């Protein structure tokens, strides 16, 4: 299985609807996760959750290099453990989903903010799928972006 050296990390900034602790690893929220009444989102936006027992929500995450490496299998096990689900339920199809996520994250340079949104296609049939992508902050100066997304403290 391919190994990855970057992961999506929480920034803990309530202004950006990021309630996970700074440095927590993030993954796309499952259907059973909630935003814990901390914020509201338009219907086309989705969110990440921290991979710990609290599973705190975050609207955005930042790509960071991690110490060591991670595989899709390890990420899947972390997610299932934090959801309190049986790891034996994992199969190759589930690993492909985690692999897709890690490929999207590792394609971006370090300190890149990322979000997850719903992408809707109406033709030839109506479909709705999640898309992980770079998040742009046009209202922030370069210094503000550096402070929020590159700060290591």
ChimeraX attribute file (.defattr): number of C-alpha atoms within 10 A of each C-alpha:
attribute: neighborCount
match mode: 1-to-1
recipient: residues
	/A:1	9
	/A:2	11
	/A:3	14
	/A:4	18
	/A:5	15
	/A:6	23
	/A:7	26
	/A:8	30
	/A:9	29
	/A:10	30
	/A:11	26
	/A:12	20
	/A:13	16
	/A:14	13
	/A:15	7
	/A:16	13
	/A:17	19
	/A:18	23
	/A:19	24
	/A:20	27
	/A:21	16
	/A:22	16
	/A:23	17
	/A:24	20
	/A:25	25
	/A:26	27
	/A:27	27
	/A:28	23
	/A:29	21
	/A:30	12
	/A:31	6
	/A:32	6
	/A:33	15
	/A:34	14
	/A:35	20
	/A:36	11
	/A:37	7
	/A:38	13
	/A:39	14
	/A:40	10
	/A:41	11
	/A:42	7
	/A:43	8
	/A:44	12
	/A:45	15
	/A:46	21
	/A:47	24
	/A:48	28
	/A:49	28
	/A:50	27
	/A:51	23
	/A:52	17
	/A:53	11
	/A:54	11
	/A:55	23
	/A:56	23
	/A:57	29
	/A:58	31
	/A:59	25
	/A:60	26
	/A:61	35
	/A:62	27
	/A:63	25
	/A:64	25
	/A:65	16
	/A:66	14
	/A:67	8
	/A:68	9
	/A:69	13
	/A:70	17
	/A:71	17
	/A:72	22
	/A:73	20
	/A:74	14
	/A:75	21
	/A:76	21
	/A:77	18
	/A:78	17
	/A:79	26
	/A:80	18
	/A:81	15
	/A:82	15
	/A:83	17
	/A:84	10
	/A:85	12
	/A:86	10
	/A:87	13
	/A:88	8
	/A:89	8
	/A:90	14
	/A:91	11
	/A:92	8
	/A:93	9
	/A:94	13
	/A:95	19
	/A:96	14
	/A:97	13
	/A:98	20
	/A:99	21
	/A:100	13
	/A:101	19
	/A:102	23
	/A:103	16
	/A:104	17
	/A:105	26
	/A:106	18
	/A:107	10
	/A:108	17
	/A:109	13
	/A:110	17
	/A:111	19
	/A:112	19
	/A:113	26
	/A:114	21
	/A:115	21
	/A:116	22
	/A:117	17
	/A:118	15
	/A:119	13
	/A:120	13
	/A:121	11
	/A:122	8
	/A:123	7
	/A:124	6
	/A:125	7
	/A:126	8
	/A:127	11
	/A:128	12
	/A:129	9
	/A:130	14
	/A:131	17
	/A:132	18
	/A:133	15
	/A:134	18
	/A:135	14
	/A:136	11
	/A:137	11
	/A:138	8
	/A:139	8
	/A:140	11
	/A:141	10
	/A:142	10
	/A:143	9
	/A:144	12
	/A:145	17
	/A:146	12
	/A:147	11
	/A:148	16
	/A:149	19
	/A:150	18
	/A:151	10
	/A:152	10
	/A:153	5
